[in-house]
Amino acid sequence: MLPPVVSFKKIHRNFTTTIFTRKLKLILPQPILVTASSKGFQGRFFVKKHAKTHGIQPVLTDKIPAIMLRRMDLHLNFTAFADLLAAMKLRLIALLAALPVLLGLPAAAENTNALETLWRFWLPGGGAESSAALAPDGTIYQGTFRGWLIALTPQGEVKWQFKAGREIKSSPAVADDGTIYFGSRDRNFYALTPTGKLKWKFATGAWVDASPAIAADGTVYFTSWDKFCYALTPAGNLKWKFATSNVMVSSPAVATDGTIYFGSHDKFFYALSPAGKLIWKFTTGGEIDSSPAIGADGTVYFSSTDGNFYALHPDGTAVWQLHTGSYTASSPVLDEAGNIYLSLNQNQASLSRDGKIRWQRGTDVPVDVSPVVAANGNEYFSLPWLRLGGYNRTGEYQWEFHVRENNLQASPNLDAAGVIYTSGGQSLFALRPRTNAAPLANSSWPMWRANARHTGRVEK
């Protein structure tokens, strides 16, 4: 079988790159640069935001002068194709779920022994990188890459659907009064009522991919590609905005004292007061895509694309720093003992609270999403290419759930009955372990965005 033919087209206007495979079109959120010499192309790709090579050397089929560069065709095998995308730290939209089928790879069969599928909801238009949020009444809120915010009953029935102007990559957050907050690539930030009616929307200057955090007083914080961190009242009025010097996709985290933490592509990690004043900023060597987690003692954990994982005191001084070599955007979560779980390139990993690696387990390709920790000590990871995996607290593999034609691209959620909600290329699944089902771990940050409502705030 011939490898897929991949074409890259550089588009500066909207900062996207279109990748074509035989029958597949993917829209990726950053341009690609190719260097040239007097002898032609060097054959290495550079990602503009990193300004460094990732060592992938495809075979060029067109040798045209650099000044005339408009299009190139590359022959990549499946592994090289996945490595290229992973090195670029890019996530794929829903159609990538069909890639194994298009390339003639075998479809995985569902493991019916470990998990019970309670229901499966087919996402309209396909595609979700947004993690589902859960309201106290059991309502599930799911954003899609086609711009739909969908509310489902605990039985998987549609309550209502709301259409934003463009893709929703931001995971929704549910406030104490039931208001649902989320951002969109139409450059707006939204607030909906529990019945799906628009309360208000707030215009920003660029995409809002980050997920919001909700403070105890109801203030909503979020970051944007326009380089600002925003604070809005529950009524949608601007309280303040704080400027950084580069785009932001890191979602804010709110500590018990109200301090707001987040990272930026300007390589700094920030701490702001509730009034929007800079308390401190911490320098790293790379862009910060991941979102922070906050320990019960106030320690702040985050990773940077400089290959390091950081633990900081609330005053901004370092507790420890561990070089992992990871360039992925996985955000950490914590169990009751303060142990840390996240994905490091092609490994699922656990670190001790003092920065030692407890265990690592390999995956097929790098992973960006975050796991969830259950009260029984098990951790659930969305694994690349069609799988959800369960590990125990010592890293032993417990089970693996396979789905057909779905790339699980979002961090899973977990309700009080131990039901796991995970979304992917085409569907949202409700799954329950047949044995030993358990709710969230009783820690300060057991999952992406801290809790099932995704408030991004320490509540324990």
BAKE-952351 format. One record per residue (C-alpha): residue number from 1; residue in one letter; chain; x negated, y negated, z negated. Coordinates in pm, whole numbers, padded with zeros to 5 digits. Example, Ala and Ser with C-alpha at 12.3 -4.5 7.8 and 13.67 -1.06 7.14 Angstrom:
<recs>
- 1; A; A; -01230; 00450; -00780 $
- 2; S; A; -01367; 00106; -00714 $
</recs>
This chain:
<recs>
- 1; M; A; 00000; 00000; 00000 $
- 2; L; A; -00137; -00343; 00092 $
- 3; P; A; -00172; -00597; -00188 $
- 4; P; A; 00067; -00894; -00187 $
- 5; V; A; -00027; -01197; 00019 $
- 6; V; A; -00026; -01502; -00206 $
- 7; S; A; -00023; -01858; -00072 $
- 8; F; A; -00096; -02164; -00280 $
- 9; K; A; 00033; -02508; -00195 $
- 10; K; A; -00089; -02809; -00390 $
- 11; I; A; 00187; -03057; -00473 $
- 12; H; A; 00083; -03357; -00682 $
- 13; R; A; 00412; -03544; -00684 $
- 14; N; A; 00592; -03323; -00931 $
- 15; F; A; 00299; -03127; -01073 $
- 16; T; A; 00414; -02793; -00944 $
- 17; T; A; 00251; -02520; -00744 $
- 18; T; A; 00451; -02288; -00524 $
- 19; I; A; 00331; -01930; -00500 $
- 20; F; A; 00478; -01704; -00234 $
- 21; T; A; 00457; -01327; -00226 $
- 22; R; A; 00621; -01130; 00053 $
- 23; K; A; 00976; -01172; -00072 $
- 24; L; A; 00920; -01375; -00383 $
- 25; K; A; 00894; -01747; -00452 $
- 26; L; A; 00763; -01869; -00788 $
- 27; I; A; 00746; -02227; -00911 $
- 28; L; A; 00455; -02289; -01147 $
- 29; P; A; 00407; -02607; -01354 $
- 30; Q; A; 00058; -02725; -01254 $
- 31; P; A; -00158; -02776; -00944 $
- 32; I; A; -00456; -02566; -00840 $
- 33; L; A; -00788; -02709; -00729 $
- 34; V; A; -01027; -02534; -00493 $
- 35; T; A; -01392; -02639; -00463 $
- 36; A; A; -01574; -02644; -00131 $
- 37; S; A; -01934; -02660; -00006 $
- 38; S; A; -02105; -02704; 00331 $
- 39; K; A; -02064; -02329; 00381 $
- 40; G; A; -01695; -02331; 00304 $
- 41; F; A; -01495; -02245; -00006 $
- 42; Q; A; -01675; -02115; -00312 $
- 43; G; A; -01392; -01868; -00364 $
- 44; R; A; -01320; -01966; -00723 $
- 45; F; A; -01007; -02128; -00854 $
- 46; F; A; -01013; -02414; -01099 $
- 47; V; A; -00719; -02514; -01313 $
- 48; K; A; -00698; -02891; -01330 $
- 49; K; A; -00607; -02902; -01697 $
- 50; H; A; -00905; -02687; -01795 $
- 51; A; A; -01169; -02817; -01552 $
- 52; K; A; -01354; -02487; -01565 $
- 53; T; A; -01362; -02164; -01369 $
- 54; H; A; -01196; -01850; -01487 $
- 55; G; A; -01418; -01620; -01282 $
- 56; I; A; -01152; -01488; -01048 $
- 57; Q; A; -01300; -01448; -00699 $
- 58; P; A; -01034; -01368; -00440 $
- 59; V; A; -01112; -01292; -00076 $
- 60; L; A; -01039; -01595; 00142 $
- 61; T; A; -00877; -01524; 00477 $
- 62; D; A; -00886; -01884; 00607 $
- 63; K; A; -01216; -02076; 00632 $
- 64; I; A; -01104; -02427; 00711 $
- 65; P; A; -01284; -02749; 00615 $
- 66; A; A; -01194; -02876; 00268 $
- 67; I; A; -01076; -03210; 00405 $
- 68; M; A; -00810; -03024; 00606 $
- 69; L; A; -00699; -02806; 00317 $
- 70; R; A; -00324; -02760; 00317 $
- 71; R; A; -00277; -02388; 00262 $
- 72; M; A; -00478; -02073; 00190 $
- 73; D; A; -00385; -01709; 00201 $
- 74; L; A; -00546; -01476; -00052 $
- 75; H; A; -00536; -01099; -00071 $
- 76; L; A; -00512; -01003; -00437 $
- 77; N; A; -00433; -00667; -00586 $
- 78; F; A; -00172; -00652; -00860 $
- 79; T; A; -00425; -00669; -01144 $
- 80; A; A; -00607; -00969; -00995 $
- 81; F; A; -00274; -01142; -00935 $
- 82; A; A; -00174; -01096; -01301 $
- 83; D; A; -00519; -01202; -01422 $
- 84; L; A; -00509; -01517; -01212 $
- 85; L; A; -00175; -01623; -01355 $
- 86; A; A; -00278; -01534; -01709 $
- 87; A; A; -00605; -01727; -01681 $
- 88; M; A; -00402; -02027; -01570 $
- 89; K; A; -00183; -01981; -01880 $
- 90; L; A; 00127; -01993; -01662 $
- 91; R; A; 00457; -01827; -01733 $
- 92; L; A; 00672; -01706; -01450 $
- 93; I; A; 01036; -01774; -01379 $
- 94; A; A; 01299; -01506; -01364 $
- 95; L; A; 01224; -01369; -01020 $
- 96; L; A; 00894; -01231; -01144 $
- 97; A; A; 01098; -00968; -01322 $
- 98; A; A; 01141; -00806; -00980 $
- 99; L; A; 00769; -00803; -00903 $
- 100; P; A; 00707; -00439; -01004 $
- 101; V; A; 00990; -00337; -00775 $
- 102; L; A; 00861; -00546; -00483 $
- 103; L; A; 00513; -00402; -00526 $
- 104; G; A; 00641; -00049; -00542 $
- 105; L; A; 00555; 00006; -00908 $
- 106; P; A; 00755; 00266; -01099 $
- 107; A; A; 01045; 00135; -01303 $
- 108; A; A; 01031; 00204; -01675 $
- 109; A; A; 01298; 00411; -01842 $
- 110; E; A; 01474; 00296; -02155 $
- 111; N; A; 01365; 00462; -02480 $
- 112; T; A; 01703; 00544; -02631 $
- 113; N; A; 01565; 00708; -02943 $
- 114; A; A; 01423; 00410; -03130 $
- 115; L; A; 01675; 00136; -03057 $
- 116; E; A; 02045; 00114; -02993 $
- 117; T; A; 02152; -00131; -02723 $
- 118; L; A; 02452; -00309; -02873 $
- 119; W; A; 02506; -00518; -02562 $
- 120; R; A; 02335; -00675; -02264 $
- 121; F; A; 02437; -01011; -02120 $
- 122; W; A; 02334; -01095; -01764 $
- 123; L; A; 02207; -01453; -01759 $
- 124; P; A; 02370; -01673; -01492 $
- 125; G; A; 02121; -01745; -01218 $
- 126; G; A; 01865; -01527; -01394 $
- 127; G; A; 01568; -01626; -01598 $
- 128; A; A; 01493; -01731; -01954 $
- 129; E; A; 01179; -01835; -02136 $
- 130; S; A; 01382; -02001; -02409 $
- 131; S; A; 01418; -01800; -02729 $
- 132; A; A; 01772; -01746; -02855 $
- 133; A; A; 01881; -01931; -03170 $
- 134; L; A; 02138; -01798; -03417 $
- 135; A; A; 02400; -02001; -03602 $
- 136; P; A; 02515; -01899; -03953 $
- 137; D; A; 02846; -01776; -03808 $
- 138; G; A; 02659; -01536; -03578 $
- 139; T; A; 02688; -01740; -03258 $
- 140; I; A; 02389; -01693; -03027 $
- 141; Y; A; 02262; -01986; -02825 $
- 142; Q; A; 02046; -01912; -02520 $
- 143; G; A; 01890; -02150; -02268 $
- 144; T; A; 01811; -02043; -01913 $
- 145; F; A; 01570; -02149; -01644 $
- 146; R; A; 01867; -02249; -01426 $
- 147; G; A; 01970; -02513; -01680 $
- 148; W; A; 02249; -02333; -01866 $
- 149; L; A; 02289; -02343; -02244 $
- 150; I; A; 02512; -02045; -02325 $
- 151; A; A; 02696; -01968; -02649 $
- 152; L; A; 02778; -01602; -02714 $
- 153; T; A; 02971; -01425; -02986 $
- 154; P; A; 02793; -01159; -03198 $
- 155; Q; A; 02962; -00909; -02964 $
- 156; G; A; 02798; -01063; -02655 $
- 157; E; A; 03106; -01243; -02519 $
- 158; V; A; 03075; -01592; -02374 $
- 159; K; A; 03218; -01868; -02591 $
- 160; W; A; 03114; -02154; -02364 $
- 161; Q; A; 02846; -02269; -02121 $
- 162; F; A; 02690; -02613; -02079 $
- 163; K; A; 02492; -02719; -01770 $
- 164; A; A; 02191; -02948; -01803 $
- 165; G; A; 02038; -03118; -01501 $
- 166; R; A; 01739; -02884; -01470 $
- 167; E; A; 01560; -02591; -01634 $
- 168; I; A; 01582; -02531; -02008 $
- 169; K; A; 01254; -02395; -02138 $
- 170; S; A; 01303; -02551; -02481 $
- 171; S; A; 01450; -02315; -02740 $
- 172; P; A; 01765; -02456; -02903 $
- 173; A; A; 01778; -02549; -03271 $
- 174; V; A; 02092; -02542; -03488 $
- 175; A; A; 02144; -02813; -03750 $
- 176; D; A; 02324; -02776; -04083 $
- 177; D; A; 02641; -02927; -03932 $
- 178; G; A; 02629; -02686; -03636 $
- 179; T; A; 02492; -02935; -03382 $
- 180; I; A; 02276; -02768; -03116 $
- 181; Y; A; 01966; -02956; -03002 $
- 182; F; A; 01745; -02875; -02702 $
- 183; G; A; 01538; -03035; -02428 $
- 184; S; A; 01544; -02994; -02051 $
- 185; R; A; 01325; -03054; -01750 $
- 186; D; A; 01577; -03313; -01636 $
- 187; R; A; 01383; -03535; -01883 $
- 188; N; A; 01669; -03550; -02132 $
- 189; F; A; 01708; -03427; -02487 $
- 190; Y; A; 02058; -03300; -02570 $
- 191; A; A; 02289; -03268; -02869 $
- 192; L; A; 02600; -03049; -02835 $
- 193; T; A; 02887; -02977; -03069 $
- 194; P; A; 02951; -02618; -03183 $
- 195; T; A; 03229; -02610; -02921 $
- 196; G; A; 02988; -02695; -02640 $
- 197; K; A; 03080; -03062; -02591 $
- 198; L; A; 02812; -03320; -02527 $
- 199; K; A; 02758; -03541; -02833 $
- 200; W; A; 02479; -03743; -02675 $
- 201; K; A; 02167; -03717; -02465 $
- 202; F; A; 01845; -03911; -02497 $
- 203; A; A; 01631; -03996; -02193 $
- 204; T; A; 01254; -03944; -02202 $
- 205; G; A; 00989; -04005; -01939 $
- 206; A; A; 00914; -03645; -01844 $
- 207; W; A; 00997; -03279; -01903 $
- 208; V; A; 01098; -03169; -02251 $
- 209; D; A; 00969; -02812; -02275 $
- 210; A; A; 00894; -02820; -02649 $
- 211; S; A; 01154; -02703; -02898 $
- 212; P; A; 01292; -02944; -03158 $
- 213; A; A; 01239; -02946; -03533 $
- 214; I; A; 01507; -03062; -03774 $
- 215; A; A; 01408; -03230; -04102 $
- 216; A; A; 01604; -03188; -04425 $
- 217; D; A; 01762; -03535; -04376 $
- 218; G; A; 01878; -03439; -04025 $
- 219; T; A; 01608; -03628; -03832 $
- 220; V; A; 01521; -03445; -03510 $
- 221; Y; A; 01161; -03431; -03384 $
- 222; F; A; 01041; -03318; -03043 $
- 223; T; A; 00753; -03373; -02803 $
- 224; S; A; 00751; -03434; -02429 $
- 225; W; A; 00532; -03420; -02123 $
- 226; D; A; 00548; -03803; -02132 $
- 227; K; A; 00286; -03785; -02415 $
- 228; F; A; 00522; -03898; -02694 $
- 229; C; A; 00649; -03735; -03008 $
- 230; Y; A; 01003; -03861; -03076 $
- 231; A; A; 01209; -03895; -03393 $
- 232; L; A; 01585; -03934; -03346 $
- 233; T; A; 01870; -03979; -03590 $
- 234; P; A; 02153; -03722; -03587 $
- 235; A; A; 02348; -03983; -03389 $
- 236; G; A; 02085; -03986; -03115 $
- 237; N; A; 01922; -04319; -03197 $
- 238; L; A; 01547; -04360; -03175 $
- 239; K; A; 01378; -04395; -03514 $
- 240; W; A; 01025; -04402; -03372 $
- 241; K; A; 00799; -04251; -03112 $
- 242; F; A; 00430; -04172; -03146 $
- 243; A; A; 00194; -04177; -02846 $
- 244; T; A; -00082; -03930; -02776 $
- 245; S; A; -00313; -03940; -02475 $
- 246; N; A; -00191; -03632; -02288 $
- 247; V; A; 00115; -03416; -02225 $
- 248; M; A; 00267; -03208; -02503 $
- 249; V; A; 00437; -02870; -02504 $
- 250; S; A; 00359; -02786; -02867 $
- 251; S; A; 00675; -02786; -03078 $
- 252; P; A; 00664; -02981; -03406 $
- 253; A; A; 00668; -02814; -03748 $
- 254; V; A; 00800; -02988; -04061 $
- 255; A; A; 00652; -02920; -04405 $
- 256; T; A; 00838; -02935; -04736 $
- 257; D; A; 00706; -03288; -04798 $
- 258; G; A; 00836; -03403; -04460 $
- 259; T; A; 00499; -03414; -04280 $
- 260; I; A; 00531; -03341; -03908 $
- 261; Y; A; 00261; -03131; -03741 $
- 262; F; A; 00203; -03072; -03368 $
- 263; G; A; -00071; -03035; -03109 $
- 264; S; A; -00138; -03208; -02778 $
- 265; H; A; -00322; -03149; -02453 $
- 266; D; A; -00552; -03432; -02564 $
- 267; K; A; -00717; -03160; -02782 $
- 268; F; A; -00606; -03316; -03111 $
- 269; F; A; -00381; -03167; -03377 $
- 270; Y; A; -00170; -03434; -03547 $
- 271; A; A; -00008; -03491; -03885 $
- 272; L; A; 00251; -03770; -03905 $
- 273; S; A; 00450; -03911; -04193 $
- 274; P; A; 00832; -03911; -04178 $
- 275; A; A; 00799; -04281; -04087 $
- 276; G; A; 00595; -04189; -03777 $
- 277; K; A; 00258; -04307; -03907 $
- 278; L; A; -00058; -04110; -03839 $
- 279; I; A; -00181; -03935; -04154 $
- 280; W; A; -00471; -03760; -03982 $
- 281; K; A; -00572; -03587; -03662 $
- 282; F; A; -00799; -03288; -03623 $
- 283; T; A; -01026; -03241; -03323 $
- 284; T; A; -01041; -02911; -03132 $
- 285; G; A; -01229; -02821; -02817 $
- 286; G; A; -00929; -02744; -02597 $
- 287; E; A; -00569; -02827; -02520 $
- 288; I; A; -00317; -02713; -02779 $
- 289; D; A; -00018; -02531; -02632 $
- 290; S; A; 00086; -02327; -02932 $
- 291; S; A; 00314; -02450; -03208 $
- 292; P; A; 00202; -02450; -03572 $
- 293; A; A; 00319; -02232; -03859 $
- 294; I; A; 00316; -02351; -04220 $
- 295; G; A; 00232; -02124; -04513 $
- 296; A; A; 00404; -02125; -04852 $
- 297; D; A; 00104; -02310; -04998 $
- 298; G; A; 00116; -02576; -04726 $
- 299; T; A; -00167; -02435; -04514 $
- 300; V; A; -00111; -02512; -04145 $
- 301; Y; A; -00202; -02252; -03882 $
- 302; F; A; -00238; -02302; -03507 $
- 303; S; A; -00446; -02193; -03209 $
- 304; S; A; -00618; -02393; -02935 $
- 305; T; A; -00724; -02302; -02585 $
- 306; D; A; -01083; -02356; -02702 $
- 307; G; A; -01062; -01992; -02816 $
- 308; N; A; -01027; -02069; -03187 $
- 309; F; A; -00758; -02011; -03445 $
- 310; Y; A; -00744; -02276; -03718 $
- 311; A; A; -00622; -02293; -04077 $
- 312; L; A; -00605; -02645; -04222 $
- 313; H; A; -00528; -02787; -04565 $
- 314; P; A; -00238; -03034; -04577 $
- 315; D; A; -00499; -03313; -04594 $
- 316; G; A; -00641; -03208; -04254 $
- 317; T; A; -00961; -03045; -04376 $
- 318; A; A; -01047; -02697; -04252 $
- 319; V; A; -00971; -02392; -04465 $
- 320; W; A; -01128; -02164; -04205 $
- 321; Q; A; -01171; -02123; -03833 $
- 322; L; A; -01182; -01794; -03644 $
- 323; H; A; -01316; -01764; -03292 $
- 324; T; A; -01084; -01527; -03108 $
- 325; G; A; -01166; -01620; -02749 $
- 326; S; A; -00794; -01654; -02683 $
- 327; Y; A; -00659; -01896; -02425 $
- 328; T; A; -00293; -01794; -02456 $
- 329; A; A; -00018; -02004; -02611 $
- 330; S; A; 00114; -01756; -02866 $
- 331; S; A; 00219; -01926; -03190 $
- 332; P; A; 00154; -01761; -03529 $
- 333; V; A; 00409; -01617; -03771 $
- 334; L; A; 00362; -01511; -04135 $
- 335; D; A; 00474; -01227; -04363 $
- 336; E; A; 00545; -01250; -04738 $
- 337; A; A; 00180; -01188; -04826 $
- 338; G; A; 00061; -01467; -04599 $
- 339; N; A; -00076; -01235; -04332 $
- 340; I; A; -00067; -01385; -03983 $
- 341; Y; A; 00062; -01225; -03662 $
- 342; L; A; 00019; -01351; -03306 $
- 343; S; A; -00099; -01250; -02959 $
- 344; L; A; -00462; -01306; -02865 $
- 345; N; A; -00510; -01272; -02490 $
- 346; Q; A; -00448; -00900; -02425 $
- 347; N; A; -00409; -00805; -02790 $
- 348; Q; A; -00136; -00810; -03048 $
- 349; A; A; -00316; -00901; -03368 $
- 350; S; A; -00283; -00956; -03741 $
- 351; L; A; -00512; -01177; -03946 $
- 352; S; A; -00543; -01198; -04323 $
- 353; R; A; -00473; -01529; -04494 $
- 354; D; A; -00850; -01578; -04535 $
- 355; G; A; -00911; -01549; -04161 $
- 356; K; A; -01022; -01188; -04119 $
- 357; I; A; -00886; -00967; -03841 $
- 358; R; A; -00672; -00694; -04000 $
- 359; W; A; -00592; -00512; -03675 $
- 360; Q; A; -00564; -00558; -03300 $
- 361; R; A; -00369; -00356; -03044 $
- 362; G; A; -00424; -00393; -02671 $
- 363; T; A; -00163; -00486; -02411 $
- 364; D; A; -00165; -00459; -02032 $
- 365; V; A; -00186; -00835; -01965 $
- 366; P; A; -00218; -01148; -02182 $
- 367; V; A; 00085; -01249; -02389 $
- 368; D; A; 00204; -01601; -02476 $
- 369; V; A; 00510; -01532; -02689 $
- 370; S; A; 00525; -01494; -03067 $
- 371; P; A; 00636; -01188; -03267 $
- 372; V; A; 00892; -01171; -03546 $
- 373; V; A; 00828; -01014; -03889 $
- 374; A; A; 01100; -00811; -04062 $
- 375; A; A; 01148; -00765; -04436 $
- 376; N; A; 01045; -00398; -04411 $
- 377; G; A; 00699; -00503; -04290 $
- 378; N; A; 00759; -00421; -03925 $
- 379; E; A; 00666; -00666; -03651 $
- 380; Y; A; 00844; -00689; -03317 $
- 381; F; A; 00647; -00813; -03015 $
- 382; S; A; 00785; -00889; -02670 $
- 383; L; A; 00530; -00707; -02458 $
- 384; P; A; 00454; -00799; -02099 $
- 385; W; A; 00617; -00616; -01814 $
- 386; L; A; 00946; -00485; -01943 $
- 387; R; A; 00885; -00383; -02305 $
- 388; L; A; 00965; -00464; -02665 $
- 389; G; A; 00729; -00303; -02916 $
- 390; G; A; 00753; -00235; -03287 $
- 391; Y; A; 00453; -00209; -03521 $
- 392; N; A; 00432; -00146; -03894 $
- 393; R; A; 00234; -00368; -04132 $
- 394; T; A; -00088; -00173; -04071 $
- 395; G; A; -00060; -00203; -03694 $
- 396; E; A; 00061; 00149; -03617 $
- 397; Y; A; 00282; 00161; -03312 $
- 398; Q; A; 00634; 00263; -03418 $
- 399; W; A; 00833; 00250; -03097 $
- 400; E; A; 00860; 00093; -02756 $
- 401; F; A; 01179; -00014; -02585 $
- 402; H; A; 01179; -00024; -02206 $
- 403; V; A; 01419; -00216; -01985 $
- 404; R; A; 01464; -00217; -01611 $
- 405; E; A; 01373; -00515; -01394 $
- 406; N; A; 01331; -00755; -01687 $
- 407; N; A; 01013; -00927; -01795 $
- 408; L; A; 01065; -01015; -02163 $
- 409; Q; A; 00930; -01370; -02170 $
- 410; A; A; 01072; -01512; -02493 $
- 411; S; A; 00999; -01463; -02862 $
- 412; P; A; 01257; -01234; -03023 $
- 413; N; A; 01503; -01339; -03293 $
- 414; L; A; 01636; -01129; -03580 $
- 415; D; A; 01963; -01155; -03772 $
- 416; A; A; 02059; -01056; -04126 $
- 417; A; A; 02171; -00710; -04012 $
- 418; G; A; 01840; -00636; -03843 $
- 419; V; A; 01971; -00688; -03489 $
- 420; I; A; 01696; -00802; -03250 $
- 421; Y; A; 01777; -01054; -02978 $
- 422; T; A; 01534; -01080; -02689 $
- 423; S; A; 01566; -01232; -02344 $
- 424; G; A; 01385; -01187; -02018 $
- 425; G; A; 01401; -01218; -01644 $
- 426; Q; A; 01769; -01141; -01608 $
- 427; S; A; 01929; -01055; -01942 $
- 428; L; A; 01972; -01124; -02309 $
- 429; F; A; 01967; -00804; -02516 $
- 430; A; A; 02107; -00727; -02861 $
- 431; L; A; 01915; -00428; -02999 $
- 432; R; A; 01921; -00253; -03335 $
- 433; P; A; 01669; 00000; -03470 $
- 434; R; A; 01842; 00331; -03529 $
- 435; T; A; 01650; 00369; -03856 $
- 436; N; A; 01501; 00120; -04100 $
- 437; A; A; 01668; -00193; -03958 $
- 438; A; A; 01585; -00498; -04168 $
- 439; P; A; 01641; -00876; -04170 $
- 440; L; A; 01371; -01143; -04146 $
- 441; A; A; 01079; -01129; -04386 $
- 442; N; A; 01116; -01359; -04685 $
- 443; S; A; 00826; -01582; -04588 $
- 444; S; A; 00785; -01949; -04501 $
- 445; W; A; 00743; -01878; -04127 $
- 446; P; A; 00845; -01522; -04027 $
- 447; M; A; 00928; -01603; -03665 $
- 448; W; A; 00899; -01857; -03385 $
- 449; R; A; 01040; -02189; -03513 $
- 450; A; A; 01044; -02059; -03873 $
- 451; N; A; 01395; -01912; -03897 $
- 452; A; A; 01686; -01775; -03699 $
- 453; R; A; 01833; -02125; -03649 $
- 454; H; A; 01498; -02245; -03511 $
- 455; T; A; 01485; -02554; -03731 $
- 456; G; A; 01104; -02560; -03721 $
- 457; R; A; 01102; -02646; -04091 $
- 458; V; A; 00982; -02469; -04405 $
- 459; E; A; 01296; -02378; -04600 $
- 460; K; A; 01152; -02125; -04846 $
</recs>
